[in-house]
Amino acid sequence: MKKAFTLVELLVAISIIVLLTGIVILNFRSGGDQLALERAANQVAQDIKKAMEMALGGKEKGGSFPQGGYGIYFSAPSNSYVLFADNNSNGSYNLGEEIKTISLQEKNITIYNISPSSPLSITFLPPVPEVKFSVSASSVTITLRDNRGRTKTIFINQVGLVEIQ
């Protein structure tokens, strides 16, 4: 007598393989979306640090260092923010001060909330660096959200520490 698989055994094995493949594909897509949210949060944190580095490095704009240093401006809801030079030293972004408008590179990610309030300007002045918020607060949070409702929060305190949670 020859040993072989029955049709029922083959169908059960194929069903299990199809089920496991489906689960893996769904989890892969979900993981990709979570990774996109993390990349967007890291991009925002890097750009905040870039503004700080420009201030500490004494980067000149138009032949001189801006009186108010360099900063970054956020508004919510939005998918972009502005790197700016604070030419009039008021600690806030004004039209004409932009160096670059930066769009979040990840699809379906938005700047969802800014606490304590939106809009928010964060400026950096050398040499310490001195960190100024356009709102009265000792720290601020910027929350990013994807289209599935998941969030990442970026904390910035008065000494310029940037932390992603």
VMD Tcl script that draws the C-alpha trace (Angstrom):
set ca {
  {0.00 0.00 0.00}
  {1.33 3.44 -0.97}
  {1.48 6.18 1.63}
  {0.13 9.56 0.49}
  {-1.76 12.58 1.68}
  {-5.53 12.58 1.42}
  {-7.38 15.41 -0.23}
  {-8.69 16.59 3.14}
  {-5.17 16.75 4.60}
  {-3.94 18.78 1.62}
  {-6.86 21.21 1.89}
  {-6.27 21.69 5.62}
  {-2.55 22.32 5.08}
  {-3.22 24.81 2.26}
  {-5.87 26.59 4.37}
  {-3.44 26.98 7.27}
  {-0.73 28.37 4.94}
  {-3.19 30.87 3.37}
  {-4.42 31.98 6.82}
  {-0.89 32.51 8.15}
  {0.13 34.39 4.98}
  {-2.87 36.71 5.34}
  {-2.01 37.47 8.97}
  {1.62 38.23 8.09}
  {0.63 40.58 5.25}
  {-1.83 42.50 7.46}
  {0.74 42.89 10.23}
  {3.39 43.99 7.71}
  {1.18 46.83 6.46}
  {0.33 47.93 9.99}
  {4.02 47.89 10.91}
  {4.83 49.99 7.84}
  {2.31 52.63 8.90}
  {3.77 52.71 12.42}
  {7.25 53.08 10.96}
  {6.08 56.00 8.81}
  {4.79 57.76 11.93}
  {8.12 57.21 13.70}
  {10.06 58.52 10.68}
  {7.90 61.65 10.58}
  {8.47 62.27 14.31}
  {12.22 61.84 13.82}
  {12.14 64.26 10.87}
  {10.44 66.95 12.98}
  {12.87 66.40 15.88}
  {15.86 66.65 13.52}
  {14.57 69.89 12.03}
  {14.11 71.39 15.50}
  {17.72 70.43 16.27}
  {18.78 71.90 12.91}
  {17.35 75.30 13.91}
  {19.25 75.04 17.19}
  {22.49 74.13 15.39}
  {22.09 77.06 13.00}
  {21.79 79.42 15.99}
  {24.70 77.88 17.89}
  {26.86 77.77 14.79}
  {26.31 81.45 14.07}
  {25.01 80.77 10.56}
  {24.62 83.99 8.67}
  {21.59 84.83 6.55}
  {22.00 87.62 4.04}
  {25.46 88.54 5.35}
  {24.58 88.82 9.03}
  {23.30 86.76 11.94}
  {19.57 87.30 12.56}
  {18.97 89.38 15.72}
  {16.48 86.91 17.16}
  {18.32 83.74 16.13}
  {16.78 80.87 14.23}
  {13.52 79.10 14.83}
  {10.88 76.72 13.67}
  {7.17 77.49 13.32}
  {4.32 74.97 13.67}
  {0.57 75.25 13.23}
  {-2.04 72.53 13.60}
  {-3.55 70.82 11.77}
  {-0.96 70.87 9.02}
  {1.47 68.66 7.14}
  {4.24 71.27 6.96}
  {6.20 73.68 9.14}
  {8.62 76.57 8.59}
  {12.32 76.99 9.42}
  {12.89 80.72 9.87}
  {15.38 83.44 10.80}
  {13.94 85.80 13.46}
  {15.11 89.06 11.90}
  {13.05 91.40 14.11}
  {13.89 89.60 17.38}
  {10.26 89.16 18.47}
  {10.55 85.42 19.17}
  {7.87 84.54 16.62}
  {7.64 83.74 12.93}
  {6.55 86.58 10.64}
  {5.95 86.49 6.90}
  {9.18 87.06 5.02}
  {11.38 85.40 7.64}
  {11.13 81.90 6.24}
  {14.23 80.05 5.17}
  {12.46 76.89 4.16}
  {8.97 75.40 4.33}
  {9.31 71.73 5.21}
  {6.61 69.20 4.34}
  {6.26 65.94 6.22}
  {7.59 63.36 3.79}
  {5.36 60.56 5.02}
  {1.89 60.11 3.54}
  {-1.15 60.50 5.77}
  {0.81 62.01 8.69}
  {-0.24 65.40 10.03}
  {0.73 67.76 12.80}
  {-2.41 67.06 14.77}
  {-2.04 69.04 17.99}
  {0.27 71.59 19.59}
  {0.18 72.12 23.31}
  {-0.27 74.54 25.00}
  {-1.58 76.28 21.85}
  {-1.27 76.57 18.10}
  {0.46 78.22 16.30}
  {3.85 77.82 17.93}
  {7.25 79.36 17.24}
  {10.38 77.98 18.89}
  {13.47 80.19 18.57}
  {17.08 79.56 19.56}
  {19.63 82.22 20.47}
  {23.34 81.59 21.05}
  {25.52 81.01 22.96}
  {23.73 78.85 25.60}
  {21.32 78.28 23.56}
  {18.47 80.34 24.88}
  {15.18 78.72 23.89}
  {12.10 80.88 23.48}
  {8.54 79.73 22.89}
  {5.96 82.08 21.37}
  {3.58 80.89 24.12}
  {4.08 81.16 27.85}
  {5.20 77.65 28.84}
  {8.17 75.78 30.25}
  {7.75 73.02 27.65}
  {5.69 72.34 24.56}
  {4.42 69.24 22.79}
  {3.80 68.60 19.13}
  {1.60 65.61 18.34}
  {1.70 63.86 14.98}
  {-1.12 61.55 13.92}
  {-1.57 59.05 11.12}
  {-4.79 58.23 9.28}
  {-5.48 55.31 11.68}
  {-5.46 57.60 14.72}
  {-2.07 56.53 16.10}
  {0.05 59.34 17.51}
  {3.65 60.25 18.32}
  {4.43 63.18 20.58}
  {7.53 65.37 20.49}
  {8.42 67.21 23.72}
  {10.66 70.29 23.76}
  {11.69 71.94 27.04}
  {13.22 75.35 27.82}
  {16.79 74.10 27.59}
  {16.22 72.70 24.09}
  {15.93 69.01 24.93}
  {13.90 67.26 22.22}
  {12.31 63.93 23.12}
  {10.01 61.66 21.10}
  {7.40 59.53 22.86}
}
mol new
graphics top color blue
foreach p $ca { graphics top sphere $p radius 0.5 }
foreach p [lrange $ca 0 end-1] q [lrange $ca 1 end] { graphics top cylinder $p $q radius 0.2 }
display resetview
